[in-house]
Amino acid sequence: MPNILITGAASGLGAEFMRLYCADSKNRVFACDKDPVLDIAENVVKSQGDITSLQYLSSLEELLKNIPIDLVIHSVGIRGLVPTVEAVHPTDVARAESLEVMNEDIIARTFQINTIGTFSLIKCLLPNLHQTYIANGRVCPKVIVMSSRMGSIGHNTSGGAYAYRMSKAALNAMIRSFSFDISYATFLMVHPGRVETGLTKSREEGAIEAEESVASMLKLINFADKPHSGKFVDRFGVEIPW
């Protein structure tokens, strides 16, 4: 029975990944989120908590003790908008993350969730990934991390979005290092597209539904193997400049 761990499973991309993977009764899905996850199938094991909490990660380690994990899909993240500005201008995302309003507290909180929380989570799961590698005859488990094209320095031609861009660029650097240091797993950073996931109070122009994004990413995840480890790609597998 493949064991799949999905973070952010209560909504957005994580919820759609959970829905599709648990549809196969051969899978066991560990669904993690700080918010309650829906009861949708018997093969879903729910774990509620905040990945920035060491106490929660300790409880997750206990839940997963001696359980090999074949696939991790990490989709927890925040946009890093200034809430007081977003409340007044809910349709103007750029204004709520501009240089004029951005502050250190918003940046620190965004880093805590998008970057440091991701580091702590993956480090917590390394024994489970290694167990899979040994049990499967040295076939590498996969760690798929939702990144963003906005974390690309080469793609930044408009400025702004300080907290989000900074946290995602740092996330990419971190996952790239994991891909070298952890030889027994395949790591992939994926830009899922501009998806309607609730990161902002209003729907951004050109946003697609989670179902469309995940459908593309499933093909990518199935195809990904060790030679792809450490790459930063869009949902179609096209590489994105750092």
Secondary structure by P-SEA (a helix, b strand, c coil): cbbbbbccccccaaaaaaaaaaccccbbbbcccccccccccccbbbbbcccccaaaaaaaaaaaccccccbbbbcccccccaaaaaaacccccccccccccccaaaaaaaaacccaaaaaaaaaaaaaaaaaaaaaccbbbbbbbbccccccccccccccaaaaaaaaaaaaaaaaaaaaacccbbbbbbcccccccccccccccccccaaaaaaaaaaaaaaccccccccccccccccccc
